[in-house]
Amino acid sequence: MKILITGAGGWIGQSLSRKLFLEGHDLVVSSRNPRKLGSSLEVPCEAFAWDPMKGLAPPEMLRGVDAVIHLAGEPIAASRWTSGQKKKILESRQIGTRNLVKSLAKMPQKPKVLISASAIGYYGNSSQELDETGPNGKGFLAEVCQAWESEALALFDQIRTVVVRTGVVLHPSGGALEKMLPAFDARVGGILGSGQQWMSWIHLDDLVSIYLKALMDEEISGPVNGTAPEPVQNSAFTNLLAKQLRVPAFLSAPSVALKAAFGEMSQVLLEGQKVVPKMLEAHGFSFRYPALKDALEDFFPSSDEAGVRRFSAAQFFLKPVGEVFRFFCSQKNLEGVMPPSLHLKLSTMSTSELQESTRVEYQLKVHGLPVKWVSEIRNWVPEKSFKDVQLKGPYSVWEHEHVFEEVRGGTLVRDRIRWKAPGGPLRAFVSPLVSSDLKKIFAERKIRIAEMLAR
Ligand SMILES: NC(=O)c1ccc[n+]([C@@H]2O[C@H](COP(=O)([O-])OP(=O)(O)OC[C@H]3O[C@@H](n4cnc5c(N)ncnc54)[C@H](OP(=O)(O)O)[C@@H]3O)[C@@H](O)[C@H]2O)c1
């Protein structure tokens, strides 16, 4: 299928676009700033500039599109809900979705399906079990979701339309969990308010599969709850997360303090709803992570020592595996792919070419501080994978696995890193810094590799 994704460069869009590409679909994406997509998107796509707030979608972007996935919208919890910010949150969804749907209405040959994001905020604050037939709630988020859905469903009689009432999406790479981790690492994570509020969550990988299910299953239309079958209350969530991270969670944040700190936006933390995915279950959807403990075990495996974190990235090249593998093994490229701000210089390599047990010594600068790094190459499988494991260096644990897969006439390179920040008692403060550095370094590295390999 040819699939248009709006907001593809966002957090969910990045995972979704990779999965759709690997499943064989061709992607068209829109962004207000398509030049920036190079650092976020991992797979090839045709990119168009479109600001959903500023008018109809360009017809050339929609031409020949079989399906549309609409994710674009001002982030809900990025900054305090001033009246201006609330207007942006609402209008980017209401007017933005209206502009998209109006553009689809003008097409002589319409796509077969439109899938729009929505959120469980639709139901307001409630402790009753809610399936898709549950009543709409009250409050700002409920109003936003109702306005958003009613725009998305405007062509319901002409295009199969699905609105995914998305729960709290969990993955340490972003969203709510990434925001919570620093507090838990610093051992000040705890129950929010009464802890009684419900949290209907979903593992990011399961959400991506829900979008695929909505795309392919022609029996599905209308609202679909994008949540795991076992919602939990905030107190249970806090205790399970702390247990998995092996940190205490005896503190709690009183409602008054959260209201003072976040204003009206504190409702995102203090309110919730108990949502169940009835529609998905009725259509035979199978959750990979139905229970929270399964999802947390995936993010923070018990087999890892406490404090170990994982980071992953991927990048596709329209080049044969052999050529891409050789590129990643070349000494001069090892230096060239890293951002210049790191001043990475290779000092010695124990063999002339990378191979099993090669030792590589580097000098680099981390936040201006000179660092010596020695790593060893392990699990060397030519044209398939290898790991570099830090023997001496700034981290307590660092293992970087490179995996090369032949995909759609090219090569997908996956980077999987297990790391543990240095610092003993200071680790809690260093970890978030490392996490954000890794994101920035890999985003820049991605652009540099693409340029170097294209030469
Ligand atoms: N993450 C969650 O837990 C969660 C839960 C419930 C619902 N959702 C919904 O699912 C969708 C995707 O979520 P996400 O976490 O991937 O969001 P995200 O990372 O914030 O990405 C959304 C994309 O929307 C575009 N965008 C941002 N502000 C905009 C504005 N003012 N007007 C128009 N476009 C704008 C951006 O694309 P460009 O900058 O490229 O234009 C951005 O990449 C969102 O609509 C979100 O509300 C997410």
The ligand as a MOL file (V3000), in Angstrom:
LIG
                    3D

  0  0  0     0  0            999 V3000
M  V30 BEGIN CTAB
M  V30 COUNTS 48 52 0 0 0
M  V30 BEGIN ATOM
M  V30 1 N 2.4850 9.6050 23.1140 0
M  V30 2 C 1.3880 9.2710 23.7860 0
M  V30 3 O 1.4420 8.6900 24.9190 0
M  V30 4 C 0.0220 9.5570 23.1890 0
M  V30 5 C -1.1210 9.2270 23.9180 0
M  V30 6 C -2.3650 9.5210 23.3720 0
M  V30 7 C -2.4630 10.1140 22.1230 0
M  V30 8 N -1.3340 10.4220 21.4310 0 CHG=1
M  V30 9 C -1.4850 11.1100 20.1360 0
M  V30 10 O -0.8370 10.4020 19.1000 0
M  V30 11 C -0.2810 11.3320 18.1460 0
M  V30 12 C 1.2060 11.0380 17.9620 0
M  V30 13 O 1.8290 11.1000 19.2400 0
M  V30 14 P 3.4100 11.3460 19.4170 0
M  V30 15 O 3.7110 11.0630 20.8420 0
M  V30 16 O 4.1610 10.6460 18.3370 0 CHG=-1
M  V30 17 O 3.4770 12.9030 19.1680 0
M  V30 18 P 4.7390 13.8330 18.8400 0
M  V30 19 O 6.0380 13.1120 19.0260 0
M  V30 20 O 4.5370 15.0940 19.5970 0
M  V30 21 O 4.6090 14.0440 17.2660 0
M  V30 22 C 3.4970 14.6060 16.6750 0
M  V30 23 C 3.8640 15.3310 15.3900 0
M  V30 24 O 2.8700 16.3380 15.2170 0
M  V30 25 C 3.4160 17.4540 14.5480 0
M  V30 26 N 3.0340 18.6720 15.2880 0
M  V30 27 C 3.4910 19.1050 16.4940 0
M  V30 28 N 2.9090 20.2810 16.8320 0
M  V30 29 C 2.0590 20.5690 15.8200 0
M  V30 30 C 1.1920 21.6560 15.5710 0
M  V30 31 N 1.0720 22.6770 16.4420 0
M  V30 32 N 0.4520 21.6400 14.4320 0
M  V30 33 C 0.5650 20.6210 13.5580 0
M  V30 34 N 1.3970 19.5860 13.7110 0
M  V30 35 C 2.1210 19.5560 14.8380 0
M  V30 36 C 4.9320 17.2910 14.5630 0
M  V30 37 O 5.3490 17.0390 13.2170 0
M  V30 38 P 6.2090 18.1080 12.3410 0
M  V30 39 O 7.0110 18.9440 13.3040 0
M  V30 40 O 7.0480 17.2170 11.4910 0
M  V30 41 O 5.2080 18.8900 11.5690 0
M  V30 42 C 5.1810 16.0890 15.4410 0
M  V30 43 O 6.2290 15.2880 14.9650 0
M  V30 44 C -0.5080 12.7300 18.7140 0
M  V30 45 O -1.5930 13.3350 18.0740 0
M  V30 46 C -0.8110 12.4810 20.1890 0
M  V30 47 O -1.6630 13.4350 20.7730 0
M  V30 48 C -0.0950 10.1590 21.9400 0
M  V30 END ATOM
M  V30 BEGIN BOND
M  V30 1 1 1 2
M  V30 2 2 2 3
M  V30 3 1 2 4
M  V30 4 1 4 5
M  V30 5 2 4 48
M  V30 6 2 5 6
M  V30 7 1 6 7
M  V30 8 2 7 8
M  V30 9 1 8 9
M  V30 10 1 8 48
M  V30 11 1 9 10
M  V30 12 1 9 46
M  V30 13 1 10 11
M  V30 14 1 11 12
M  V30 15 1 11 44
M  V30 16 1 12 13
M  V30 17 1 13 14
M  V30 18 2 14 15
M  V30 19 1 14 16
M  V30 20 1 14 17
M  V30 21 1 17 18
M  V30 22 2 18 19
M  V30 23 1 18 20
M  V30 24 1 18 21
M  V30 25 1 21 22
M  V30 26 1 22 23
M  V30 27 1 23 24
M  V30 28 1 23 42
M  V30 29 1 24 25
M  V30 30 1 25 26
M  V30 31 1 25 36
M  V30 32 1 26 27
M  V30 33 1 26 35
M  V30 34 2 27 28
M  V30 35 1 28 29
M  V30 36 1 29 30
M  V30 37 2 29 35
M  V30 38 1 30 31
M  V30 39 2 30 32
M  V30 40 1 32 33
M  V30 41 2 33 34
M  V30 42 1 34 35
M  V30 43 1 36 37
M  V30 44 1 36 42
M  V30 45 1 37 38
M  V30 46 2 38 39
M  V30 47 1 38 40
M  V30 48 1 38 41
M  V30 49 1 42 43
M  V30 50 1 44 45
M  V30 51 1 44 46
M  V30 52 1 46 47
M  V30 END BOND
M  V30 END CTAB
M  END
